[in-house]
Amino acid sequence: MGRFVIAGYRPKPGMAAALELLALRHWEVLHREALVTDRPAHLMRASDGTVVEVFEWLSTHSIARAHNSAAVQALWAEFAAVCEHVPLSQLPGADVPFAEFDALPPG
């Protein structure tokens, strides 16, 4: 059974465009490494510019395997350079029953 994840990436100053490009590549790298299902990721933007990504890991084992993948680790290092990870509870607009975010255009 898959595991859905909702991730928040708040861009560092001047890094919004770079973050969006990385977010567009994230699922592709995870998929190439056979870590996520075939369901494509959904990418959104909160009102403060935080990129929100929803995707499905294949399993909890896949999550652990990602931490040993050189390709995934390299991409995550790129993320660390351009953003900070923020919990869902800190996303503007996530405090309502039907949270809404702007859709990011596809790559």
PDB file as gemmi writes it, atoms N, CA and C in Angstrom:
CRYST1    1.000    1.000    1.000  90.00  90.00  90.00 P 1                      
ATOM      1  N   MET A   1       0.841  -1.172   0.000  1.00  0.00           N  
ATOM      2  CA  MET A   1       0.000   0.000   0.000  1.00  0.00           C  
ATOM      3  C   MET A   1       0.887   1.236   0.000  1.00  0.00           C  
ATOM      4  N   GLY A   2       0.544   2.213  -0.823  1.00  0.00           N  
ATOM      5  CA  GLY A   2       1.325   3.437  -0.909  1.00  0.00           C  
ATOM      6  C   GLY A   2       1.136   4.332   0.304  1.00  0.00           C  
ATOM      7  N   ARG A   3       2.010   5.321   0.409  1.00  0.00           N  
ATOM      8  CA  ARG A   3       1.968   6.298   1.502  1.00  0.00           C  
ATOM      9  C   ARG A   3       1.986   7.687   0.880  1.00  0.00           C  
ATOM     10  N   PHE A   4       0.881   8.433   1.031  1.00  0.00           N  
ATOM     11  CA  PHE A   4       0.839   9.796   0.521  1.00  0.00           C  
ATOM     12  C   PHE A   4       1.600  10.725   1.450  1.00  0.00           C  
ATOM     13  N   VAL A   5       2.262  11.694   0.855  1.00  0.00           N  
ATOM     14  CA  VAL A   5       3.025  12.691   1.590  1.00  0.00           C  
ATOM     15  C   VAL A   5       2.598  14.068   1.101  1.00  0.00           C  
ATOM     16  N   ILE A   6       2.477  14.997   2.041  1.00  0.00           N  
ATOM     17  CA  ILE A   6       2.268  16.398   1.703  1.00  0.00           C  
ATOM     18  C   ILE A   6       3.487  17.129   2.240  1.00  0.00           C  
ATOM     19  N   ALA A   7       4.276  17.697   1.338  1.00  0.00           N  
ATOM     20  CA  ALA A   7       5.514  18.369   1.720  1.00  0.00           C  
ATOM     21  C   ALA A   7       5.409  19.857   1.435  1.00  0.00           C  
ATOM     22  N   GLY A   8       5.990  20.663   2.321  1.00  0.00           N  
ATOM     23  CA  GLY A   8       6.034  22.106   2.127  1.00  0.00           C  
ATOM     24  C   GLY A   8       7.469  22.565   2.010  1.00  0.00           C  
ATOM     25  N   TYR A   9       7.769  23.313   0.941  1.00  0.00           N  
ATOM     26  CA  TYR A   9       9.112  23.823   0.692  1.00  0.00           C  
ATOM     27  C   TYR A   9       9.033  25.349   0.595  1.00  0.00           C  
ATOM     28  N   ARG A  10       9.538  26.045   1.602  1.00  0.00           N  
ATOM     29  CA  ARG A  10       9.510  27.513   1.585  1.00  0.00           C  
ATOM     30  C   ARG A  10      10.811  28.011   0.955  1.00  0.00           C  
ATOM     31  N   PRO A  11      10.722  28.762  -0.146  1.00  0.00           N  
ATOM     32  CA  PRO A  11      11.950  29.194  -0.821  1.00  0.00           C  
ATOM     33  C   PRO A  11      12.756  30.187   0.012  1.00  0.00           C  
ATOM     34  N   LYS A  12      14.065  30.060  -0.077  1.00  0.00           N  
ATOM     35  CA  LYS A  12      14.948  31.069   0.496  1.00  0.00           C  
ATOM     36  C   LYS A  12      14.843  32.309  -0.388  1.00  0.00           C  
ATOM     37  N   PRO A  13      15.221  33.485   0.127  1.00  0.00           N  
ATOM     38  CA  PRO A  13      15.095  34.713  -0.674  1.00  0.00           C  
ATOM     39  C   PRO A  13      15.738  34.583  -2.053  1.00  0.00           C  
ATOM     40  N   GLY A  14      14.971  34.959  -3.065  1.00  0.00           N  
ATOM     41  CA  GLY A  14      15.458  34.929  -4.442  1.00  0.00           C  
ATOM     42  C   GLY A  14      15.525  33.553  -5.073  1.00  0.00           C  
ATOM     43  N   MET A  15      15.011  32.533  -4.408  1.00  0.00           N  
ATOM     44  CA  MET A  15      15.143  31.152  -4.888  1.00  0.00           C  
ATOM     45  C   MET A  15      13.823  30.523  -5.343  1.00  0.00           C  
ATOM     46  N   ALA A  16      12.763  31.301  -5.465  1.00  0.00           N  
ATOM     47  CA  ALA A  16      11.455  30.735  -5.817  1.00  0.00           C  
ATOM     48  C   ALA A  16      11.480  30.014  -7.157  1.00  0.00           C  
ATOM     49  N   ALA A  17      12.070  30.611  -8.168  1.00  0.00           N  
ATOM     50  CA  ALA A  17      12.093  29.982  -9.497  1.00  0.00           C  
ATOM     51  C   ALA A  17      12.915  28.699  -9.474  1.00  0.00           C  
ATOM     52  N   ALA A  18      14.060  28.730  -8.816  1.00  0.00           N  
ATOM     53  CA  ALA A  18      14.900  27.531  -8.726  1.00  0.00           C  
ATOM     54  C   ALA A  18      14.170  26.418  -7.980  1.00  0.00           C  
ATOM     55  N   LEU A  19      13.445  26.785  -6.936  1.00  0.00           N  
ATOM     56  CA  LEU A  19      12.685  25.795  -6.176  1.00  0.00           C  
ATOM     57  C   LEU A  19      11.611  25.149  -7.038  1.00  0.00           C  
ATOM     58  N   GLU A  20      10.895  25.946  -7.798  1.00  0.00           N  
ATOM     59  CA  GLU A  20       9.837  25.384  -8.639  1.00  0.00           C  
ATOM     60  C   GLU A  20      10.408  24.401  -9.657  1.00  0.00           C  
ATOM     61  N   LEU A  21      11.567  24.715 -10.233  1.00  0.00           N  
ATOM     62  CA  LEU A  21      12.197  23.785 -11.178  1.00  0.00           C  
ATOM     63  C   LEU A  21      12.595  22.479 -10.489  1.00  0.00           C  
ATOM     64  N   LEU A  22      13.130  22.581  -9.278  1.00  0.00           N  
ATOM     65  CA  LEU A  22      13.484  21.371  -8.527  1.00  0.00           C  
ATOM     66  C   LEU A  22      12.247  20.548  -8.199  1.00  0.00           C  
ATOM     67  N   ALA A  23      11.188  21.215  -7.780  1.00  0.00           N  
ATOM     68  CA  ALA A  23       9.960  20.498  -7.437  1.00  0.00           C  
ATOM     69  C   ALA A  23       9.424  19.737  -8.644  1.00  0.00           C  
ATOM     70  N   LEU A  24       9.560  20.321  -9.825  1.00  0.00           N  
ATOM     71  CA  LEU A  24       9.111  19.639 -11.041  1.00  0.00           C  
ATOM     72  C   LEU A  24       9.945  18.387 -11.316  1.00  0.00           C  
ATOM     73  N   ARG A  25      11.207  18.377 -10.913  1.00  0.00           N  
ATOM     74  CA  ARG A  25      12.090  17.219 -11.124  1.00  0.00           C  
ATOM     75  C   ARG A  25      11.961  16.168 -10.032  1.00  0.00           C  
ATOM     76  N   HIS A  26      11.482  16.553  -8.862  1.00  0.00           N  
ATOM     77  CA  HIS A  26      11.495  15.664  -7.699  1.00  0.00           C  
ATOM     78  C   HIS A  26      10.821  14.324  -7.975  1.00  0.00           C  
ATOM     79  N   TRP A  27       9.570  14.362  -8.416  1.00  0.00           N  
ATOM     80  CA  TRP A  27       8.841  13.114  -8.659  1.00  0.00           C  
ATOM     81  C   TRP A  27       9.542  12.280  -9.727  1.00  0.00           C  
ATOM     82  N   GLU A  28      10.060  12.946 -10.767  1.00  0.00           N  
ATOM     83  CA  GLU A  28      10.729  12.205 -11.846  1.00  0.00           C  
ATOM     84  C   GLU A  28      11.915  11.403 -11.309  1.00  0.00           C  
ATOM     85  N   VAL A  29      12.702  12.024 -10.435  1.00  0.00           N  
ATOM     86  CA  VAL A  29      13.849  11.312  -9.849  1.00  0.00           C  
ATOM     87  C   VAL A  29      13.371  10.160  -8.972  1.00  0.00           C  
ATOM     88  N   LEU A  30      12.379  10.423  -8.128  1.00  0.00           N  
ATOM     89  CA  LEU A  30      11.845   9.361  -7.270  1.00  0.00           C  
ATOM     90  C   LEU A  30      11.266   8.220  -8.102  1.00  0.00           C  
ATOM     91  N   HIS A  31      10.595   8.545  -9.187  1.00  0.00           N  
ATOM     92  CA  HIS A  31       9.994   7.520 -10.047  1.00  0.00           C  
ATOM     93  C   HIS A  31      11.074   6.703 -10.754  1.00  0.00           C  
ATOM     94  N   ARG A  32      12.089   7.376 -11.245  1.00  0.00           N  
ATOM     95  CA  ARG A  32      13.199   6.687 -11.918  1.00  0.00           C  
ATOM     96  C   ARG A  32      13.895   5.716 -10.965  1.00  0.00           C  
ATOM     97  N   GLU A  33      13.920   6.057  -9.692  1.00  0.00           N  
ATOM     98  CA  GLU A  33      14.535   5.199  -8.670  1.00  0.00           C  
ATOM     99  C   GLU A  33      13.564   4.136  -8.149  1.00  0.00           C  
ATOM    100  N   ALA A  34      12.359   4.067  -8.739  1.00  0.00           N  
ATOM    101  CA  ALA A  34      11.328   3.092  -8.359  1.00  0.00           C  
ATOM    102  C   ALA A  34      10.923   3.223  -6.889  1.00  0.00           C  
ATOM    103  N   LEU A  35      10.725   4.477  -6.450  1.00  0.00           N  
ATOM    104  CA  LEU A  35      10.370   4.753  -5.064  1.00  0.00           C  
ATOM    105  C   LEU A  35       8.938   5.246  -4.895  1.00  0.00           C  
ATOM    106  N   VAL A  36       8.321   5.707  -5.967  1.00  0.00           N  
ATOM    107  CA  VAL A  36       6.967   6.243  -5.904  1.00  0.00           C  
ATOM    108  C   VAL A  36       6.074   5.505  -6.892  1.00  0.00           C  
ATOM    109  N   THR A  37       4.775   5.648  -6.691  1.00  0.00           N  
ATOM    110  CA  THR A  37       3.820   5.026  -7.604  1.00  0.00           C  
ATOM    111  C   THR A  37       3.789   5.810  -8.920  1.00  0.00           C  
ATOM    112  N   ASP A  38       3.010   5.310  -9.856  1.00  0.00           N  
ATOM    113  CA  ASP A  38       2.878   5.985 -11.154  1.00  0.00           C  
ATOM    114  C   ASP A  38       1.994   7.229 -11.087  1.00  0.00           C  
ATOM    115  N   ARG A  39       1.321   7.435  -9.954  1.00  0.00           N  
ATOM    116  CA  ARG A  39       0.510   8.651  -9.835  1.00  0.00           C  
ATOM    117  C   ARG A  39       1.430   9.869  -9.832  1.00  0.00           C  
ATOM    118  N   PRO A  40       1.201  10.809 -10.740  1.00  0.00           N  
ATOM    119  CA  PRO A  40       2.059  11.993 -10.759  1.00  0.00           C  
ATOM    120  C   PRO A  40       1.862  12.846  -9.504  1.00  0.00           C  
ATOM    121  N   ALA A  41       2.892  13.585  -9.167  1.00  0.00           N  
ATOM    122  CA  ALA A  41       2.812  14.504  -8.027  1.00  0.00           C  
ATOM    123  C   ALA A  41       1.916  15.688  -8.396  1.00  0.00           C  
ATOM    124  N   HIS A  42       1.331  16.290  -7.376  1.00  0.00           N  
ATOM    125  CA  HIS A  42       0.570  17.533  -7.534  1.00  0.00           C  
ATOM    126  C   HIS A  42       1.392  18.637  -6.890  1.00  0.00           C  
ATOM    127  N   LEU A  43       1.611  19.714  -7.633  1.00  0.00           N  
ATOM    128  CA  LEU A  43       2.402  20.829  -7.136  1.00  0.00           C  
ATOM    129  C   LEU A  43       1.536  22.073  -7.040  1.00  0.00           C  
ATOM    130  N   MET A  44       1.642  22.734  -5.888  1.00  0.00           N  
ATOM    131  CA  MET A  44       0.829  23.916  -5.615  1.00  0.00           C  
ATOM    132  C   MET A  44       1.700  24.974  -4.950  1.00  0.00           C  
ATOM    133  N   ARG A  45       1.148  26.177  -4.824  1.00  0.00           N  
ATOM    134  CA  ARG A  45       1.843  27.261  -4.139  1.00  0.00           C  
ATOM    135  C   ARG A  45       0.910  27.884  -3.118  1.00  0.00           C  
ATOM    136  N   ALA A  46       1.382  28.023  -1.887  1.00  0.00           N  
ATOM    137  CA  ALA A  46       0.636  28.723  -0.845  1.00  0.00           C  
ATOM    138  C   ALA A  46       0.806  30.231  -1.053  1.00  0.00           C  
ATOM    139  N   SER A  47      -0.010  30.999  -0.359  1.00  0.00           N  
ATOM    140  CA  SER A  47       0.003  32.451  -0.552  1.00  0.00           C  
ATOM    141  C   SER A  47       1.331  33.105  -0.182  1.00  0.00           C  
ATOM    142  N   ASP A  48       2.152  32.456   0.645  1.00  0.00           N  
ATOM    143  CA  ASP A  48       3.456  33.028   0.998  1.00  0.00           C  
ATOM    144  C   ASP A  48       4.576  32.542   0.083  1.00  0.00           C  
ATOM    145  N   GLY A  49       4.233  31.801  -0.983  1.00  0.00           N  
ATOM    146  CA  GLY A  49       5.230  31.304  -1.931  1.00  0.00           C  
ATOM    147  C   GLY A  49       5.733  29.907  -1.635  1.00  0.00           C  
ATOM    148  N   THR A  50       5.305  29.321  -0.532  1.00  0.00           N  
ATOM    149  CA  THR A  50       5.716  27.955  -0.215  1.00  0.00           C  
ATOM    150  C   THR A  50       5.162  26.998  -1.259  1.00  0.00           C  
ATOM    151  N   VAL A  51       6.033  26.154  -1.789  1.00  0.00           N  
ATOM    152  CA  VAL A  51       5.613  25.131  -2.742  1.00  0.00           C  
ATOM    153  C   VAL A  51       5.111  23.935  -1.948  1.00  0.00           C  
ATOM    154  N   VAL A  52       3.944  23.444  -2.315  1.00  0.00           N  
ATOM    155  CA  VAL A  52       3.330  22.291  -1.668  1.00  0.00           C  
ATOM    156  C   VAL A  52       3.326  21.153  -2.676  1.00  0.00           C  
ATOM    157  N   GLU A  53       3.836  20.007  -2.269  1.00  0.00           N  
ATOM    158  CA  GLU A  53       3.890  18.843  -3.153  1.00  0.00           C  
ATOM    159  C   GLU A  53       3.155  17.693  -2.481  1.00  0.00           C  
ATOM    160  N   VAL A  54       2.315  17.014  -3.249  1.00  0.00           N  
ATOM    161  CA  VAL A  54       1.630  15.810  -2.781  1.00  0.00           C  
ATOM    162  C   VAL A  54       2.037  14.680  -3.726  1.00  0.00           C  
ATOM    163  N   PHE A  55       2.585  13.623  -3.157  1.00  0.00           N  
ATOM    164  CA  PHE A  55       2.965  12.479  -3.975  1.00  0.00           C  
ATOM    165  C   PHE A  55       2.808  11.204  -3.160  1.00  0.00           C  
ATOM    166  N   GLU A  56       2.958  10.057  -3.830  1.00  0.00           N  
ATOM    167  CA  GLU A  56       2.723   8.764  -3.181  1.00  0.00           C  
ATOM    168  C   GLU A  56       3.959   7.874  -3.252  1.00  0.00           C  
ATOM    169  N   TRP A  57       4.553   7.614  -2.096  1.00  0.00           N  
ATOM    170  CA  TRP A  57       5.626   6.629  -2.014  1.00  0.00           C  
ATOM    171  C   TRP A  57       5.026   5.252  -2.298  1.00  0.00           C  
ATOM    172  N   LEU A  58       5.828   4.325  -2.810  1.00  0.00           N  
ATOM    173  CA  LEU A  58       5.360   2.954  -3.007  1.00  0.00           C  
ATOM    174  C   LEU A  58       5.050   2.283  -1.667  1.00  0.00           C  
ATOM    175  N   SER A  59       5.879   2.562  -0.650  1.00  0.00           N  
ATOM    176  CA  SER A  59       5.723   1.921   0.659  1.00  0.00           C  
ATOM    177  C   SER A  59       6.615   2.642   1.663  1.00  0.00           C  
ATOM    178  N   THR A  60       6.490   2.259   2.917  1.00  0.00           N  
ATOM    179  CA  THR A  60       7.395   2.832   3.918  1.00  0.00           C  
ATOM    180  C   THR A  60       8.829   2.371   3.650  1.00  0.00           C  
ATOM    181  N   HIS A  61       8.980   1.181   3.086  1.00  0.00           N  
ATOM    182  CA  HIS A  61      10.316   0.687   2.717  1.00  0.00           C  
ATOM    183  C   HIS A  61      10.940   1.594   1.661  1.00  0.00           C  
ATOM    184  N   SER A  62      10.136   2.097   0.722  1.00  0.00           N  
ATOM    185  CA  SER A  62      10.638   2.993  -0.319  1.00  0.00           C  
ATOM    186  C   SER A  62      11.172   4.291   0.275  1.00  0.00           C  
ATOM    187  N   ILE A  63      10.511   4.765   1.311  1.00  0.00           N  
ATOM    188  CA  ILE A  63      10.971   5.989   1.976  1.00  0.00           C  
ATOM    189  C   ILE A  63      12.374   5.758   2.536  1.00  0.00           C  
ATOM    190  N   ALA A  64      12.564   4.629   3.179  1.00  0.00           N  
ATOM    191  CA  ALA A  64      13.883   4.308   3.731  1.00  0.00           C  
ATOM    192  C   ALA A  64      14.914   4.157   2.619  1.00  0.00           C  
ATOM    193  N   ARG A  65      14.529   3.529   1.510  1.00  0.00           N  
ATOM    194  CA  ARG A  65      15.451   3.346   0.386  1.00  0.00           C  
ATOM    195  C   ARG A  65      15.882   4.675  -0.217  1.00  0.00           C  
ATOM    196  N   ALA A  66      15.012   5.672  -0.186  1.00  0.00           N  
ATOM    197  CA  ALA A  66      15.355   6.988  -0.740  1.00  0.00           C  
ATOM    198  C   ALA A  66      16.573   7.582  -0.040  1.00  0.00           C  
ATOM    199  N   HIS A  67      16.709   7.276   1.243  1.00  0.00           N  
ATOM    200  CA  HIS A  67      17.831   7.815   2.012  1.00  0.00           C  
ATOM    201  C   HIS A  67      19.158   7.168   1.642  1.00  0.00           C  
ATOM    202  N   ASN A  68      19.126   6.099   0.859  1.00  0.00           N  
ATOM    203  CA  ASN A  68      20.342   5.430   0.398  1.00  0.00           C  
ATOM    204  C   ASN A  68      20.569   5.599  -1.098  1.00  0.00           C  
ATOM    205  N   SER A  69      19.742   6.390  -1.747  1.00  0.00           N  
ATOM    206  CA  SER A  69      19.867   6.609  -3.189  1.00  0.00           C  
ATOM    207  C   SER A  69      20.730   7.836  -3.455  1.00  0.00           C  
ATOM    208  N   ALA A  70      21.810   7.667  -4.196  1.00  0.00           N  
ATOM    209  CA  ALA A  70      22.695   8.792  -4.521  1.00  0.00           C  
ATOM    210  C   ALA A  70      21.949   9.860  -5.316  1.00  0.00           C  
ATOM    211  N   ALA A  71      21.099   9.437  -6.245  1.00  0.00           N  
ATOM    212  CA  ALA A  71      20.353  10.397  -7.066  1.00  0.00           C  
ATOM    213  C   ALA A  71      19.395  11.227  -6.219  1.00  0.00           C  
ATOM    214  N   VAL A  72      18.707  10.570  -5.294  1.00  0.00           N  
ATOM    215  CA  VAL A  72      17.759  11.272  -4.425  1.00  0.00           C  
ATOM    216  C   VAL A  72      18.513  12.186  -3.467  1.00  0.00           C  
ATOM    217  N   GLN A  73      19.589  11.705  -2.884  1.00  0.00           N  
ATOM    218  CA  GLN A  73      20.359  12.518  -1.962  1.00  0.00           C  
ATOM    219  C   GLN A  73      20.915  13.773  -2.651  1.00  0.00           C  
ATOM    220  N   ALA A  74      21.361  13.642  -3.890  1.00  0.00           N  
ATOM    221  CA  ALA A  74      21.869  14.800  -4.638  1.00  0.00           C  
ATOM    222  C   ALA A  74      20.759  15.827  -4.858  1.00  0.00           C  
ATOM    223  N   LEU A  75      19.569  15.347  -5.213  1.00  0.00           N  
ATOM    224  CA  LEU A  75      18.447  16.262  -5.429  1.00  0.00           C  
ATOM    225  C   LEU A  75      18.033  16.918  -4.118  1.00  0.00           C  
ATOM    226  N   TRP A  76      17.996  16.157  -3.043  1.00  0.00           N  
ATOM    227  CA  TRP A  76      17.631  16.727  -1.746  1.00  0.00           C  
ATOM    228  C   TRP A  76      18.650  17.776  -1.300  1.00  0.00           C  
ATOM    229  N   ALA A  77      19.918  17.603  -1.666  1.00  0.00           N  
ATOM    230  CA  ALA A  77      20.932  18.620  -1.355  1.00  0.00           C  
ATOM    231  C   ALA A  77      20.636  19.907  -2.119  1.00  0.00           C  
ATOM    232  N   GLU A  78      20.165  19.768  -3.347  1.00  0.00           N  
ATOM    233  CA  GLU A  78      19.769  20.951  -4.120  1.00  0.00           C  
ATOM    234  C   GLU A  78      18.583  21.650  -3.449  1.00  0.00           C  
ATOM    235  N   PHE A  79      17.623  20.870  -2.958  1.00  0.00           N  
ATOM    236  CA  PHE A  79      16.492  21.448  -2.231  1.00  0.00           C  
ATOM    237  C   PHE A  79      16.989  22.232  -1.012  1.00  0.00           C  
ATOM    238  N   ALA A  80      17.916  21.667  -0.267  1.00  0.00           N  
ATOM    239  CA  ALA A  80      18.422  22.318   0.943  1.00  0.00           C  
ATOM    240  C   ALA A  80      19.072  23.666   0.629  1.00  0.00           C  
ATOM    241  N   ALA A  81      19.625  23.797  -0.559  1.00  0.00           N  
ATOM    242  CA  ALA A  81      20.273  25.050  -0.945  1.00  0.00           C  
ATOM    243  C   ALA A  81      19.267  26.154  -1.266  1.00  0.00           C  
ATOM    244  N   VAL A  82      18.052  25.781  -1.644  1.00  0.00           N  
ATOM    245  CA  VAL A  82      17.094  26.802  -2.104  1.00  0.00           C  
ATOM    246  C   VAL A  82      15.850  26.951  -1.234  1.00  0.00           C  
ATOM    247  N   CYS A  83      15.672  26.059  -0.243  1.00  0.00           N  
ATOM    248  CA  CYS A  83      14.441  26.152   0.544  1.00  0.00           C  
ATOM    249  C   CYS A  83      14.616  25.560   1.932  1.00  0.00           C  
ATOM    250  N   GLU A  84      13.606  25.805   2.743  1.00  0.00           N  
ATOM    251  CA  GLU A  84      13.504  25.128   4.035  1.00  0.00           C  
ATOM    252  C   GLU A  84      12.218  24.305   4.016  1.00  0.00           C  
ATOM    253  N   HIS A  85      12.229  23.183   4.688  1.00  0.00           N  
ATOM    254  CA  HIS A  85      11.038  22.343   4.784  1.00  0.00           C  
ATOM    255  C   HIS A  85      10.147  22.902   5.889  1.00  0.00           C  
ATOM    256  N   VAL A  86       8.870  23.020   5.601  1.00  0.00           N  
ATOM    257  CA  VAL A  86       7.937  23.540   6.596  1.00  0.00           C  
ATOM    258  C   VAL A  86       6.789  22.552   6.784  1.00  0.00           C  
ATOM    259  N   PRO A  87       6.312  22.401   8.017  1.00  0.00           N  
ATOM    260  CA  PRO A  87       5.194  21.494   8.260  1.00  0.00           C  
ATOM    261  C   PRO A  87       3.897  22.056   7.689  1.00  0.00           C  
ATOM    262  N   LEU A  88       3.018  21.163   7.383  1.00  0.00           N  
ATOM    263  CA  LEU A  88       1.703  21.521   6.847  1.00  0.00           C  
ATOM    264  C   LEU A  88       0.996  22.532   7.741  1.00  0.00           C  
ATOM    265  N   SER A  89       1.163  22.403   9.031  1.00  0.00           N  
ATOM    266  CA  SER A  89       0.491  23.307   9.974  1.00  0.00           C  
ATOM    267  C   SER A  89       0.954  24.753   9.844  1.00  0.00           C  
ATOM    268  N   GLN A  90       2.090  24.999   9.195  1.00  0.00           N  
ATOM    269  CA  GLN A  90       2.602  26.355   9.038  1.00  0.00           C  
ATOM    270  C   GLN A  90       2.247  26.983   7.687  1.00  0.00           C  
ATOM    271  N   LEU A  91       1.517  26.262   6.855  1.00  0.00           N  
ATOM    272  CA  LEU A  91       1.152  26.804   5.545  1.00  0.00           C  
ATOM    273  C   LEU A  91      -0.019  27.765   5.675  1.00  0.00           C  
ATOM    274  N   PRO A  92       0.129  28.983   5.157  1.00  0.00           N  
ATOM    275  CA  PRO A  92      -1.008  29.896   5.176  1.00  0.00           C  
ATOM    276  C   PRO A  92      -2.181  29.278   4.421  1.00  0.00           C  
ATOM    277  N   GLY A  93      -3.343  29.292   5.033  1.00  0.00           N  
ATOM    278  CA  GLY A  93      -4.533  28.738   4.396  1.00  0.00           C  
ATOM    279  C   GLY A  93      -4.802  27.287   4.743  1.00  0.00           C  
ATOM    280  N   ALA A  94      -3.860  26.626   5.428  1.00  0.00           N  
ATOM    281  CA  ALA A  94      -4.050  25.214   5.775  1.00  0.00           C  
ATOM    282  C   ALA A  94      -4.867  25.037   7.048  1.00  0.00           C  
ATOM    283  N   ASP A  95      -5.295  26.136   7.640  1.00  0.00           N  
ATOM    284  CA  ASP A  95      -6.026  26.079   8.904  1.00  0.00           C  
ATOM    285  C   ASP A  95      -7.543  26.081   8.724  1.00  0.00           C  
ATOM    286  N   VAL A  96      -7.988  25.812   7.507  1.00  0.00           N  
ATOM    287  CA  VAL A  96      -9.425  25.775   7.216  1.00  0.00           C  
ATOM    288  C   VAL A  96      -9.792  24.377   6.733  1.00  0.00           C  
ATOM    289  N   PRO A  97     -11.062  24.001   6.811  1.00  0.00           N  
ATOM    290  CA  PRO A  97     -11.452  22.645   6.407  1.00  0.00           C  
ATOM    291  C   PRO A  97     -11.144  22.307   4.941  1.00  0.00           C  
ATOM    292  N   PHE A  98     -11.219  23.286   4.055  1.00  0.00           N  
ATOM    293  CA  PHE A  98     -10.960  23.038   2.640  1.00  0.00           C  
ATOM    294  C   PHE A  98      -9.850  23.971   2.176  1.00  0.00           C  
ATOM    295  N   ALA A  99      -8.610  23.602   2.479  1.00  0.00           N  
ATOM    296  CA  ALA A  99      -7.453  24.431   2.131  1.00  0.00           C  
ATOM    297  C   ALA A  99      -7.328  24.541   0.618  1.00  0.00           C  
ATOM    298  N   GLU A 100      -7.033  25.733   0.157  1.00  0.00           N  
ATOM    299  CA  GLU A 100      -6.878  25.987  -1.285  1.00  0.00           C  
ATOM    300  C   GLU A 100      -5.510  26.592  -1.550  1.00  0.00           C  
ATOM    301  N   PHE A 101      -4.891  26.134  -2.630  1.00  0.00           N  
ATOM    302  CA  PHE A 101      -3.590  26.632  -3.042  1.00  0.00           C  
ATOM    303  C   PHE A 101      -3.603  26.848  -4.553  1.00  0.00           C  
ATOM    304  N   ASP A 102      -2.729  27.730  -5.024  1.00  0.00           N  
ATOM    305  CA  ASP A 102      -2.612  27.961  -6.469  1.00  0.00           C  
ATOM    306  C   ASP A 102      -1.878  26.772  -7.095  1.00  0.00           C  
ATOM    307  N   ALA A 103      -2.337  26.355  -8.273  1.00  0.00           N  
ATOM    308  CA  ALA A 103      -1.663  25.283  -9.007  1.00  0.00           C  
ATOM    309  C   ALA A 103      -0.387  25.823  -9.637  1.00  0.00           C  
ATOM    310  N   LEU A 104       0.689  25.038  -9.570  1.00  0.00           N  
ATOM    311  CA  LEU A 104       1.906  25.403 -10.289  1.00  0.00           C  
ATOM    312  C   LEU A 104       1.751  24.909 -11.717  1.00  0.00           C  
ATOM    313  N   PRO A 105       2.204  25.691 -12.679  1.00  0.00           N  
ATOM    314  CA  PRO A 105       2.122  25.208 -14.061  1.00  0.00           C  
ATOM    315  C   PRO A 105       3.028  23.987 -14.273  1.00  0.00           C  
ATOM    316  N   PRO A 106       2.630  23.067 -15.113  1.00  0.00           N  
ATOM    317  CA  PRO A 106       3.477  21.903 -15.380  1.00  0.00           C  
ATOM    318  C   PRO A 106       4.769  22.334 -16.050  1.00  0.00           C  
ATOM    319  N   GLY A 107       5.784  21.525 -15.862  1.00  0.00           N  
ATOM    320  CA  GLY A 107       7.100  21.829 -16.420  1.00  0.00           C  
ATOM    321  C   GLY A 107       7.066  21.847 -17.888  1.00  0.00           C  
TER     322      GLY A 107                                                      
END                                                                             
